[in-house]
Amino acid sequence: MRIKSIHAIPVRLPRDIASSRGTAGSPTSLAGAGGYRWSTAYPVLYSVNFETALVRIELDSGLVGWGEAQAPLAPEVACSIVEHLLRPALEHEDFDGTLERIGALWDRMYATMRVRGQNGGFMLDAMSGVDIALWDLAGKMADKPVSALLCDNPKTRIPAYLSGTSGSTTQERADFAARYADEGIGLVKLYYENDWSALLAIADGLPGAMRFAVDALWHLPPGQAIDMARELDTRNARWLECPLYPEEIEAHAALAAAVRTPIALGESYRTVRELRPFFGIAQVLQPDLGRCGITGSMQIAKAFAGEIVPHLSIAMGPQIAAALHLAAASQNCQLCEFNPHVLDTANTFLKSPIIRAAGDYIVSEAPGLGIEWNERFSSLTSL
């Protein structure tokens, strides 16, 4: 069979920023006007909308696979890369659904921009969307779930951890987490804005059986980072995520050496080459499937001796499903991120929802990613 067509679809959906604050994709309050606004906690833009980029690949047999690139800002950019660079490189190419062929096409996409910007940013995001769609096709061709292509005995359930807490007060945020603890979730990630005492107060207000991790959003004050992290040591925090700017290798190493709380990194990086300098510093790596693809994420999982916990932010069905299949297939992965707002939005467009039962995700055993769109999906695209 051959690849008949590749199309990318930018998605932009309205969302309630106020109710999403403190959760994945909307961790801080925003300032300014317009669709993209500055975080009030650190210098980065967020969208007021739910934004992502979908990829559709059709074979000449009529079989269709779906992928998704992480695109929290300007999804049109990743889509333009798919349309103008990756489609000409892959359309009409043979595709037999083997892992070797997927790897060869990954290398072919990577080569389109070699020495011109092949190793990061929007380029890898676009490649990842295409890669996920290829894996979806491979699973459908083999009549197996993607997880069964990645390993011989995949897990069928993945424990979920709660990503963020909604609420306008410390007590409301602790109560938000407690509701999910009652459902069987044993871990919550708290986002640091600029009030460390408030974050610790939420942590101290959690149910006794619920542990917490902290996402520092890359902006712990360098001179105070060690002392702040040591306060997490005393509370047995599960991990400290993204404590400093992502390019600061030496500073991360110094922090990791000074504290007991494991350092978690990954969402800012897209290849195993980028992450290798952090091996030995981070004890938890968090590849984002919409930035690393299934191919790149498996390379990371196989190369790293520590724990793998896929990063999940704004995402629709293909990206969430890809993360679950990676988690199911990786021996060193026992958790996957869960954001109620994101999962609810994704499930709105699926015939069969991605299921969370008590504290676990249920990994689909349908062929490919297990994703099938419902009639509402036509409101996003005419494809």
BELWOGI-V721825 format. One record per residue. RES is the residue in three letters. PSI is psi in radians with two decimals (NA if undefined). OMEGA is omega in degrees with one decimal (* if undefined). Layout:
RES | PSI | OMEGA
RES | PSI | OMEGA
This chain:
MET | 2.79 | 179.3
ARG | 2.76 | 174.9
ILE | 2.04 | -177.3
LYS | -0.78 | -176.5
SER | 2.65 | 174.9
ILE | 2.22 | 178.0
HIS | 2.55 | 177.2
ALA | 2.50 | -173.0
ILE | 1.93 | 174.0
PRO | 2.40 | -179.1
VAL | 2.30 | 177.4
ARG | 1.94 | -176.7
LEU | 2.47 | 176.2
PRO | 2.64 | 175.6
ARG | 2.83 | 179.8
ASP | 1.74 | -176.9
ILE | -0.70 | -176.8
ALA | -0.77 | -177.9
SER | -0.34 | -179.3
SER | -0.26 | -175.9
ARG | 2.40 | -179.0
GLY | 0.10 | 179.9
THR | 3.00 | -177.8
ALA | 2.31 | 179.7
GLY | -0.32 | 179.3
SER | 0.91 | -168.9
PRO | -0.36 | -175.5
THR | 2.91 | 171.4
SER | 2.73 | -173.9
LEU | 2.66 | 179.3
ALA | 2.59 | 177.2
GLY | -2.95 | -179.0
ALA | 2.91 | 178.3
GLY | -3.10 | -176.3
GLY | -0.51 | 178.8
TYR | 2.22 | -173.8
ARG | 2.67 | -179.9
TRP | 2.44 | 168.7
SER | 2.50 | 175.5
THR | -0.13 | -176.7
ALA | -0.58 | -177.1
TYR | 2.82 | -170.3
PRO | 1.48 | 175.5
VAL | 2.62 | 179.6
LEU | 2.53 | 169.3
TYR | 2.72 | 175.0
SER | 2.55 | 173.2
VAL | -0.16 | -178.7
ASN | 2.96 | 172.5
PHE | 1.92 | -173.2
GLU | 2.40 | 177.7
THR | 3.05 | -178.7
ALA | 2.08 | 179.0
LEU | 2.63 | 179.0
VAL | 2.29 | 178.9
ARG | 2.17 | 176.8
ILE | 2.28 | 177.3
GLU | 2.35 | 174.9
LEU | 2.86 | -179.9
ASP | -0.18 | 174.0
SER | -0.19 | -175.6
GLY | -0.17 | 178.7
LEU | 2.42 | -175.9
VAL | 2.39 | 174.3
GLY | 2.59 | -178.5
TRP | 2.44 | 174.6
GLY | 3.14 | -178.3
GLU | 2.32 | 174.6
ALA | 2.43 | 172.6
GLN | 2.10 | -175.2
ALA | 1.19 | -177.6
PRO | -0.30 | 175.1
LEU | 2.44 | 172.6
ALA | 1.08 | 179.8
PRO | -0.37 | 178.2
GLU | -0.45 | -179.0
VAL | -0.90 | 177.8
ALA | -0.69 | 179.7
CYS | -0.68 | 178.9
SER | -0.66 | 177.4
ILE | -0.76 | 176.9
VAL | -0.85 | -175.0
GLU | -0.72 | -170.4
HIS | -0.42 | -177.9
LEU | -0.82 | -172.6
LEU | -0.64 | 178.1
ARG | -0.84 | 178.2
PRO | -0.50 | -178.9
ALA | -0.44 | -172.6
LEU | -0.46 | -179.0
GLU | 2.41 | 179.9
HIS | 0.05 | 174.6
GLU | 2.59 | 174.3
ASP | 2.52 | 175.4
PHE | 1.98 | -178.2
ASP | 0.02 | 177.0
GLY | 0.12 | 179.6
THR | 2.72 | 177.8
LEU | -0.60 | 179.8
GLU | -0.65 | -179.8
ARG | -0.67 | 176.1
ILE | -0.76 | 178.4
GLY | -0.69 | 179.3
ALA | -0.66 | 178.8
LEU | -0.57 | 172.7
TRP | -0.81 | 178.8
ASP | -0.64 | 179.6
ARG | -0.75 | 177.1
MET | -0.76 | 179.9
TYR | -0.62 | -177.3
ALA | -0.32 | -178.1
THR | -0.48 | -179.2
MET | 0.39 | 179.3
ARG | 2.33 | -175.2
VAL | 0.07 | 177.5
ARG | 0.06 | -177.7
GLY | 0.73 | -173.3
GLN | -0.21 | -162.6
ASN | 0.36 | 177.7
GLY | -3.12 | 172.3
GLY | -2.56 | -174.3
PHE | -0.53 | -178.3
MET | -0.86 | 179.8
LEU | -0.56 | 176.4
ASP | -0.82 | 179.3
ALA | -0.78 | 177.4
MET | -0.66 | -177.5
SER | -0.67 | 176.2
GLY | -0.73 | 177.5
VAL | -0.75 | -178.8
ASP | -0.77 | 179.1
ILE | -0.70 | 178.3
ALA | -0.65 | 177.8
LEU | -0.70 | 177.4
TRP | -0.65 | 176.0
ASP | -0.78 | 177.1
LEU | -0.75 | -178.0
ALA | -0.73 | 178.5
GLY | -0.71 | 178.8
LYS | -0.66 | 178.8
MET | -0.62 | -179.7
ALA | -0.11 | -176.0
ASP | 0.74 | 179.0
LYS | 2.65 | 170.5
PRO | 2.67 | -179.4
VAL | -0.69 | -179.1
SER | -0.59 | 179.9
ALA | -0.33 | 171.9
LEU | -0.49 | -175.1
LEU | -0.46 | 178.1
CYS | 2.89 | -174.9
ASP | -0.46 | -174.4
ASN | 1.25 | -176.7
PRO | 2.68 | 174.4
LYS | 2.67 | 178.6
THR | -0.24 | 177.2
ARG | 2.43 | 178.7
ILE | 2.10 | 175.8
PRO | 2.36 | 179.5
ALA | 2.53 | 169.6
TYR | 2.51 | -176.3
LEU | 2.20 | -177.5
SER | 1.63 | 176.2
GLY | 2.92 | -179.6
THR | 2.34 | 176.0
SER | 2.66 | 177.3
GLY | 2.72 | -178.1
SER | -0.20 | 178.8
THR | 2.89 | 177.7
THR | -0.76 | -178.7
GLN | -0.71 | 179.1
GLU | -0.66 | 179.7
ARG | -0.71 | 176.1
ALA | -0.69 | 178.7
ASP | -0.64 | 177.1
PHE | -0.83 | 178.8
ALA | -0.67 | -176.9
ALA | -0.59 | 178.9
ARG | -0.66 | 179.5
TYR | -0.49 | 172.8
ALA | -0.66 | 178.4
ASP | -0.44 | 179.4
GLU | -0.12 | 177.4
GLY | 0.03 | 177.8
ILE | 2.25 | -173.0
GLY | 0.01 | -176.2
LEU | 2.39 | 174.9
VAL | 2.46 | 174.9
LYS | 2.23 | 179.8
LEU | 2.39 | -178.8
TYR | 2.31 | 179.1
TYR | 2.07 | 171.4
GLU | -1.72 | 176.8
ASN | 0.20 | -176.2
ASP | 1.61 | -177.9
TRP | -0.64 | -180.0
SER | -0.69 | 178.9
ALA | -0.69 | 178.3
LEU | -0.79 | 179.9
LEU | -0.57 | 178.1
ALA | -0.69 | 175.2
ILE | -0.81 | -179.9
ALA | -0.74 | -178.2
ASP | -0.32 | -180.0
GLY | 0.03 | -179.2
LEU | 2.73 | 174.4
PRO | 2.61 | -172.9
GLY | -0.54 | -177.3
ALA | -0.08 | -175.2
MET | 2.16 | 175.4
ARG | 2.94 | 179.6
PHE | 2.66 | 169.2
ALA | 2.90 | -179.8
VAL | 2.28 | 169.4
ASP | 1.94 | -176.9
ALA | -0.04 | 175.4
LEU | 0.66 | 172.4
TRP | 0.27 | -172.4
HIS | 0.65 | 167.6
LEU | 2.41 | 176.7
PRO | 2.13 | -173.7
PRO | -0.69 | -177.9
GLY | -0.24 | -178.1
GLN | -0.05 | -171.0
ALA | -0.74 | -177.6
ILE | -0.80 | 179.3
ASP | -0.70 | 179.2
MET | -0.77 | -179.6
ALA | -0.56 | 178.3
ARG | -0.45 | 173.4
GLU | -0.51 | 174.1
LEU | -0.61 | 176.8
ASP | -0.77 | -176.1
THR | -0.30 | -178.4
ARG | 0.15 | 177.2
ASN | 0.79 | 178.9
ALA | 2.53 | -177.1
ARG | -0.75 | 173.5
TRP | 2.87 | 172.1
LEU | 1.97 | -172.1
GLU | 2.40 | 173.1
CYS | 1.01 | -175.4
PRO | -0.57 | -173.0
LEU | 3.02 | 179.5
TYR | 2.44 | -172.1
PRO | -0.40 | -179.2
GLU | -0.06 | -174.2
GLU | 1.42 | -177.4
ILE | -0.87 | -175.8
GLU | -0.71 | -179.6
ALA | -0.67 | 176.0
HIS | -0.70 | 179.9
ALA | -0.74 | -179.7
ALA | -0.71 | 178.9
LEU | -0.81 | -178.7
ALA | -0.63 | -178.7
ALA | -0.34 | -172.8
ALA | -0.18 | -174.5
VAL | 2.85 | 178.3
ARG | -0.51 | -178.0
THR | 2.24 | -179.7
PRO | 2.47 | 174.8
ILE | 2.33 | 178.7
ALA | 2.30 | -178.8
LEU | 2.82 | 171.7
GLY | -0.64 | -171.4
GLU | -0.39 | -177.4
SER | -0.10 | -172.2
TYR | 2.73 | -171.1
ARG | -0.17 | -179.3
THR | 2.81 | 176.8
VAL | -0.51 | 177.4
ARG | -0.73 | 177.8
GLU | -0.63 | -173.7
LEU | -0.35 | -176.0
ARG | -0.68 | 178.6
PRO | -0.33 | -179.3
PHE | -0.08 | 173.6
PHE | 2.31 | -176.3
GLY | -0.27 | 174.6
ILE | -0.98 | 177.9
ALA | 2.43 | 173.2
GLN | -0.23 | 177.3
VAL | 2.22 | 174.6
LEU | 2.47 | -172.2
GLN | 1.23 | 177.9
PRO | 2.42 | 176.1
ASP | 2.11 | -175.7
LEU | -0.50 | 178.1
GLY | -0.09 | 176.9
ARG | -0.41 | -177.8
CYS | -0.23 | -174.4
GLY | 3.03 | 174.0
ILE | -0.70 | -179.5
THR | -0.89 | -178.9
GLY | -0.64 | -179.9
SER | -0.66 | 176.2
MET | -0.62 | 174.9
GLN | -0.73 | 178.7
ILE | -0.82 | -177.3
ALA | -0.65 | -179.5
LYS | -0.52 | -176.5
ALA | -0.35 | -171.8
PHE | 2.32 | -177.3
ALA | -0.22 | -178.0
GLY | -2.70 | -175.0
GLU | 2.45 | 175.7
ILE | 2.23 | 175.8
VAL | 1.79 | -175.7
PRO | 2.43 | 175.5
HIS | 2.33 | 177.6
LEU | 2.00 | 176.5
SER | -2.32 | 175.9
ILE | 2.17 | -175.4
ALA | 2.63 | 170.8
MET | -2.95 | -171.7
GLY | -0.85 | -175.7
PRO | -0.72 | -177.4
GLN | -0.69 | 177.3
ILE | -0.79 | 179.8
ALA | -0.72 | 179.0
ALA | -0.72 | 178.6
ALA | -0.69 | 179.8
LEU | -0.69 | 178.2
HIS | -0.67 | 175.1
LEU | -0.83 | -179.7
ALA | -0.69 | -179.2
ALA | -0.53 | -174.7
ALA | -0.26 | -174.4
SER | 2.11 | -178.9
GLN | -0.55 | -177.4
ASN | 0.38 | 177.7
CYS | 2.14 | -179.3
GLN | 0.14 | -177.3
LEU | 2.70 | 170.3
CYS | 2.52 | -174.7
GLU | 2.51 | -179.1
PHE | 2.08 | 174.5
ASN | 2.01 | -176.8
PRO | -0.73 | -178.3
HIS | -0.76 | -178.3
VAL | -0.81 | -178.9
LEU | -0.70 | 178.8
ASP | -0.74 | 178.9
THR | -0.81 | 179.9
ALA | -0.78 | -176.8
ASN | -0.37 | 178.1
THR | -0.48 | -174.5
PHE | 0.17 | -177.2
LEU | 2.43 | 174.5
LYS | -0.80 | 176.8
SER | 1.99 | -174.1
PRO | 2.73 | 168.9
ILE | 2.18 | -168.0
ILE | 2.34 | 168.7
ARG | 2.06 | -179.8
ALA | 1.98 | -175.2
ALA | -2.11 | -176.3
GLY | 0.12 | -173.6
ASP | 2.59 | 161.2
TYR | 2.57 | 172.5
ILE | 2.11 | -178.0
VAL | 2.21 | -178.8
SER | 2.42 | 175.4
GLU | 0.17 | 175.2
ALA | 2.76 | -179.4
PRO | 2.56 | 179.8
GLY | -2.46 | 177.9
LEU | -0.32 | -176.3
GLY | 0.36 | -176.8
ILE | 2.29 | 173.2
GLU | 2.21 | -175.6
TRP | 2.64 | 173.5
ASN | -3.06 | -174.1
GLU | -0.41 | -179.8
ARG | -0.38 | -177.7
PHE | -0.47 | -179.7
SER | -0.30 | 177.6
SER | -0.29 | 179.5
LEU | -0.54 | -172.6
THR | 2.69 | 176.3
SER | -0.02 | -178.9
LEU | NA | *
